[in-house]
Amino acid sequence: MKKLRGLLGACAMFWIGTVTAQVKDMPGGPRVNQLNLPEGVNQIARDVVWLHWFMLIVCLVIFVAVFGVMFYSIWAHRKSKGYKPATFHEHMGVEVAWTVVPFLIVIAMALPATRTVVAMKDTSGADLTVKVTGYQWKWGYEYIDGPATGVKILSNLATPRAQIEGREPKSPTYLMEVDNPLVVPVGKKVRVAVTAADVIHSWMVPDLAVKQDAIPGFVRNTWFRADKIGEYRGQCTELCGKDHAFMPIVVKVVSEADYAKWADEQKKLLAAQADDPNKEWTGPELIARGEKVYAANCVACHQGSGKGVMGAFPALDASKIVMGPKADNIQILLKGKAGTAMQSYAAQLNDVEIAAVITYTRASWTNAGKGQDPVVAPADIKAAR
């Protein structure tokens, strides 16, 4: 029996060692066997770590003192030693002590904590403002001022489905990588205006010591400053639905020169990709564009096959709405459907993108050649808004 236990223990240690050797620290994310808070890359993060240890030590001292006195009293004054319980009703010194001492402890803990919380909420004097919008299940970033004014990007999970489904080895940044990160300059105070378009989300990046709930209908402000160039990763930390686990955040911190260069490239890219809803788009052009829009916005719920998820998200393949009059299909995209997870895409997508994705779904899978009005033009979306 002892040999068996020893063999099992050796196997367990070997397995743990093998797994640990294979898993490496994630760049800008959690570390292997990390038990403590991340050190962070700004003063607020360092203050949070200091507060964490300070509070922990204070609580530990109180625990040891209180239970030490209690256990000593039980042991040293037990009945078997002949001690008689005291009969006094109250004691002024004790009353004052257990009122004043806890008060002083609370003040000692509250002062540094309050100073840090106030600093975390002080968004004045920001060098840059970014509006962050949570969607099911991605993040939208809009640059309000600075060199990238007007730039809007959607940040989607970049981990391939093959890795998620176990058909390929997992990357070092598995489920913590995106196609379009939030890019900011190093050393600048970035004000983040956080909101949501559908349900409550939460925007959190531990290394930047920033966490703010995104609530539909409200804009809530926070800020961060990164003192070091690099990529820093976080996640949505509010349970927001089926793909909550697939909603990562990546903040890419670059030099001021690289940020100005990136901003210029983004503006040129947006200008090159600007869609003209008055252009006469052909059916094949809309289908090709719609396939990309579908992959970025719809595949998480309705699947690449259009079969949806039984009991949660309806199938688009052979759907009565997709196969029916285009007016109904357009209204679903523009207004969503109350009481379901289907949200409005009127703000997220432009006229060309909505027309393209509708045309793609009406021409794909078993829908091809069977439904009404197979091609939906951007002009149809513009007229329906």
Secondary structure by P-SEA (a helix, b strand, c coil): caaaaaaaaaaaaaaaaaaaaaccccccccccccccccccccaaaaaaaaaaaaaaaaaaaaaaaaaaaaaaaaaacccccbbbbbcccccaaaaaaaaaaaaaaaaaaaaaaaaaaaaaaccccccbbbbbbbcccbbbbbbcccccccbbbbbccccccccccccccccccccccccccccccccbbbbbbbbbcccbbbbbbccccbbbbbbccbbbbbccccccbbbbbbccccccccccccbbbbbbbbcaaaaaaaaaaaaaaaaaacccccccccaaaaaaaaaaaaaaccccccccccccccccbbbccccccccccaaaaaaaaaccccccccccccccccaaaaaaaaaaaaaccccccccccccccaaaaaaac
